[in-house]
Amino acid sequence: YSYFHANGVVYVSDPTTSNVGDAVNDFVQYPTQTIRAKGGDCDDLVSLLASAMSSIGLETGFLDVEGHVILVFDVAVGADQILEAGFDISHFIYRNNKYWLPVEATVLGKNGFNMSWMAALKRYQNILERGVLPDLVEFLDAHRQYPPVNYSENVSEVVYDKDAAALEAFNTELKNILLINQITKDEEFVETL
């Protein structure tokens, strides 16, 4: 997330909305197209981020909500480990016997990972408050049902040269996550007093 953010990948509003009523079908860019364009709509950015996360072994999926998709990834640990690490369990989505961390792709280019996480969580909670439980589609399951298609365009080289800025942003986000954990632990301690 920090790498794409530092290298100028941004959310670009899409004039079509494919999963609302009788809407026109939406075109989802391949991740290489989003990298080249340095931008895309929510489904383009979800595809890019999910592809990057999957390439390092994270299980990914998306929440299918009306007019939008929200990226999620499996944190691959149980509730006890989440709590022991100092996280607030309500900051995760428990579905399909897994804890998922939601990511709001439309925040990419504007705010960091933590803001993206909290924005996705807030959006998800607002949807639940309306009595809607959005489908969570795991990409591994989707790939079994819908095999990948061949990408026939030539992939041109795109220079992303903001490695130092990406690393700095990543380290800042990590410090913020640790700070959030410490605040959660402090709040739990105060409650026990």
Phi, psi and omega in degrees: 000311181297325180295311180293321178300312182294332182266015170084016176284129186228161173283135176234124181301141181259131180288345179247156176229110191279339184249034177235119174046235184261034184293159176289146178299142180266149175264125177257124180288149168291153179306323180295327177291322179292321177298314181295318182281344185056036177178165177179173178278188187300316182289328176295315181290324175298317178298316179296308182295319179296320178297315179296316180293319179297326182293341177253013172097005178277139175277129184236165177195191177211151172267126181264103179245161184301120177077010187198159169228144180239126177291142171225150170224145182287124180281352172061027174221161180271179182300318181301317181291324177298314181292319179298327179284352177094010179277154172277119184300335180286354177274006179235161179249121179263109178213150178054036179062029180220155172261123183249142174257122182275148180227123178272103185294335182291350178274343180303131182095344179249315183223169181279185184300314183300318177295322178297316179300310183292324178295319179295318180297316179298317180297317179298314180296322176297322178294316178298321179297335177276002178084018181250131174252103184292149176295139172251116181255120177275132183299325178300317177295317180297322180292329176292320182281323182235092181302149181297153176260158179285141176263117189260350180283150173291136179268111180276154180286131177241130182268117171246108189243023183256043182300315181296317179295322179295316179295319178297316179296319179299313181297322177296316179297319179297317177299320179294321177297315179296324177295316177301317179299316181295320178298317178300315179296318179298318178297319178296320179297314180299321180296328181284343182287000000 
